[in-house]
Amino acid sequence: MGIRKGGGGGGGGGGSANIKTIVLGVITIVISLIMLGIAMDVVSELLDPVTGPDFTNYPGAEAMLGLFPLLMMIALVLFGGIMIWIGYGGGSLGIKGSIMTTIVVVVAIILLPIVIDTADELMTRADIDDYTGLAAFLGLIPLLYVIGTLFVTGMLAYKATGGKIPGKGELA
């Protein structure tokens, strides 16, 4: 017994493309291009040696911040491309998951300077050494924030696509 892909009113069941999912994928790619400029502005201010924080207290944060716009861009373009691929294969995705993934990245980019400024402010407190291990942990906050943001975005994108890969046995 064969499984037909959706669509194709009569006859042999042609697997027509899902335009809604393709458009969502294209919109995601366009939004990622817009967000790239925003991310570069935010990160440029943080990496400015004059106005930005002193990264000697934050191991790996400077390098990760330098990579953040590129990683964000690759992740969202890949997500948009997968959405287009799924739509081309006749699959569909809900708009809720794709919007939620994009919103998480936008909010994370906006909150990034606040997270780093707050960690930097706490690091400069005179009594920071009274708390065992706190200064060392605060030094990891920017790095953990960026890695956590990328991880959560990846998980939301995976959930939004439902782990679907066209042509690998999913029912469209």
ZAMARRO-782060 format. One line per 8 residues: number of its first residue (from 1); for each residue x negated, y, z negated of C-alpha. Coordinates in pm, 1 decimal. Example, Ala and Ser with C-alpha at 12.3 -4.5 7.8 and 13.67 -1.06 7.14 Angstrom:
// residues 2
1	-1230.0/-450.0/-780.0 ~ -1367.0/-106.0/-714.0
***
This chain:
// residues 172
1	0.0/0.0/0.0 ~ -160.7/326.9/110.1 ~ -153.7/655.7/-76.0 ~ -59.5/957.9/130.6 ~ -199.3/1301.2/68.5 ~ 72.8/1557.7/19.3 ~ 228.8/1739.9/311.5 ~ 268.4/1628.0/667.5
9	651.8/1616.1/681.5 ~ 679.7/1303.9/894.0 ~ 470.8/1054.7/1073.1 ~ 129.6/968.2/938.6 ~ 91.9/1214.1/649.9 ~ -164.1/1474.1/738.7 ~ -362.2/1610.1/442.4 ~ -301.1/1980.8/492.6
17	-507.5/2238.1/308.2 ~ -370.9/2416.2/1.5 ~ -395.3/2786.8/84.6 ~ -325.7/2901.7/-274.3 ~ -628.3/2715.9/-410.6 ~ -849.9/2835.2/-125.0 ~ -746.5/3197.7/-188.8 ~ -813.8/3154.7/-563.0
25	-1161.4/3026.7/-477.6 ~ -1232.9/3323.1/-251.8 ~ -1103.3/3566.1/-516.9 ~ -1328.2/3400.3/-776.1 ~ -1630.7/3451.4/-551.0 ~ -1538.9/3817.6/-491.6 ~ -1490.6/3874.6/-866.1 ~ -1828.2/3712.2/-931.9
33	-1991.7/3963.3/-695.0 ~ -1824.9/4249.9/-881.0 ~ -1925.5/4103.5/-1216.8 ~ -2283.7/4061.9/-1099.7 ~ -2318.8/4440.1/-1086.1 ~ -2165.2/4474.3/-1432.4 ~ -2391.4/4201.4/-1574.2 ~ -2699.3/4360.7/-1419.7
41	-2609.8/4699.9/-1572.6 ~ -2556.2/4547.7/-1917.8 ~ -2872.4/4338.3/-1908.7 ~ -3082.9/4623.3/-1764.6 ~ -2995.2/4840.1/-2063.7 ~ -3086.4/4558.9/-2302.1 ~ -3416.0/4484.3/-2127.3 ~ -3519.0/4851.3/-2112.8
49	-3842.5/4869.7/-2318.5 ~ -3757.5/5218.1/-2446.0 ~ -3389.7/5189.4/-2543.3 ~ -3346.8/4811.0/-2576.3 ~ -3413.4/4598.9/-2883.6 ~ -3757.3/4470.6/-2977.8 ~ -3751.4/4113.4/-2849.4 ~ -4042.7/3995.3/-3064.9
57	-3782.6/3881.4/-3320.8 ~ -3577.3/3694.2/-3060.8 ~ -3763.4/3397.4/-2908.4 ~ -3647.3/3318.2/-2556.2 ~ -3381.6/3589.5/-2551.6 ~ -3564.6/3823.1/-2313.9 ~ -3624.5/3548.6/-2057.9 ~ -3267.2/3418.9/-2089.7
65	-3123.2/3769.6/-2051.8 ~ -3329.9/3814.3/-1737.0 ~ -3179.6/3493.9/-1597.2 ~ -2823.8/3555.6/-1718.9 ~ -2692.6/3752.1/-1415.8 ~ -2834.3/3492.4/-1175.7 ~ -2696.2/3198.2/-1372.9 ~ -2357.1/3367.1/-1407.8
73	-2346.5/3439.2/-1035.5 ~ -2445.7/3084.8/-937.1 ~ -2191.0/2934.5/-1177.2 ~ -1899.1/3146.0/-1055.6 ~ -1984.3/3112.0/-685.9 ~ -2015.0/2736.0/-735.9 ~ -1679.2/2734.4/-918.5 ~ -1518.5/2935.7/-637.3
81	-1675.4/2704.8/-379.7 ~ -1540.6/2396.6/-556.1 ~ -1196.7/2556.5/-565.1 ~ -1216.2/2620.2/-188.9 ~ -1332.7/2261.0/-135.5 ~ -1045.1/2121.8/-342.6 ~ -796.4/2345.8/-158.8 ~ -935.4/2240.7/178.4
89	-887.6/1878.1/77.1 ~ -521.3/1947.8/-1.9 ~ -561.7/1956.2/-380.6 ~ -420.6/2229.6/-596.5 ~ -537.6/2414.0/-904.4 ~ -343.3/2624.3/-1146.3 ~ -409.7/2994.5/-1149.3 ~ -419.8/2993.1/-1531.9
97	-743.5/2793.4/-1554.8 ~ -928.8/2992.5/-1292.4 ~ -824.6/3326.1/-1444.1 ~ -918.7/3208.0/-1794.4 ~ -1265.9/3102.4/-1677.5 ~ -1326.4/3439.7/-1513.5 ~ -1192.9/3633.4/-1813.4 ~ -1425.5/3447.1/-2051.1
105	-1726.8/3552.4/-1843.1 ~ -1610.8/3916.2/-1825.2 ~ -1550.7/3934.6/-2201.3 ~ -1882.5/3761.6/-2273.5 ~ -2070.6/4015.3/-2060.9 ~ -1894.8/4305.7/-2234.1 ~ -1967.1/4162.3/-2580.7 ~ -2333.0/4079.5/-2509.5
113	-2472.3/4422.0/-2610.6 ~ -2256.8/4420.8/-2924.5 ~ -2390.0/4079.1/-3027.3 ~ -2751.7/4181.9/-2971.4 ~ -2709.1/4522.8/-3140.0 ~ -2545.1/4360.8/-3442.5 ~ -2817.6/4096.4/-3472.3 ~ -3081.1/4369.4/-3435.0
121	-2913.6/4581.8/-3703.1 ~ -2904.0/4287.6/-3943.6 ~ -3271.0/4209.1/-3871.0 ~ -3375.3/4557.5/-3978.3 ~ -3211.3/4534.1/-4321.5 ~ -3463.4/4569.9/-4601.1 ~ -3327.8/4269.5/-4791.5 ~ -3326.2/4022.7/-4497.8
129	-3616.2/3824.8/-4650.4 ~ -3408.1/3758.6/-4963.8 ~ -3195.6/3516.9/-4760.0 ~ -3377.9/3194.6/-4678.9 ~ -3390.4/3123.5/-4305.9 ~ -3146.5/3398.8/-4211.1 ~ -3400.4/3606.9/-4016.8 ~ -3508.4/3301.1/-3817.0
137	-3148.5/3211.8/-3735.1 ~ -3060.7/3570.7/-3640.7 ~ -3355.1/3561.4/-3401.8 ~ -3182.8/3280.7/-3212.4 ~ -2840.9/3449.1/-3190.6 ~ -2889.2/3621.4/-2849.5 ~ -3028.2/3303.3/-2693.3 ~ -2752.5/3087.6/-2841.7
145	-2488.5/3337.5/-2732.1 ~ -2600.1/3332.0/-2368.0 ~ -2636.1/2952.2/-2360.2 ~ -2299.4/2910.9/-2537.0 ~ -2131.5/3147.1/-2291.0 ~ -2264.4/2950.0/-1994.7 ~ -2161.8/2620.1/-2157.5 ~ -1806.6/2736.6/-2240.4
153	-1765.2/2881.7/-1891.8 ~ -1877.4/2552.3/-1740.3 ~ -1636.4/2355.1/-1957.4 ~ -1345.5/2586.1/-1868.1 ~ -1432.4/2560.0/-1499.3 ~ -1446.0/2180.1/-1525.3 ~ -1111.4/2177.1/-1703.4 ~ -963.3/2416.4/-1446.0
161	-1064.0/2182.6/-1164.2 ~ -950.7/1880.7/-1362.1 ~ -1271.6/1706.5/-1263.7 ~ -1132.0/1674.7/-911.2 ~ -1364.5/1606.0/-623.3 ~ -1186.2/1576.9/-287.5 ~ -1237.1/1247.7/-117.5 ~ -1337.7/1066.2/-435.5
169	-1006.1/898.3/-509.2 ~ -803.8/1181.8/-659.2 ~ -443.9/1204.5/-556.3 ~ -360.2/1536.0/-394.0
***
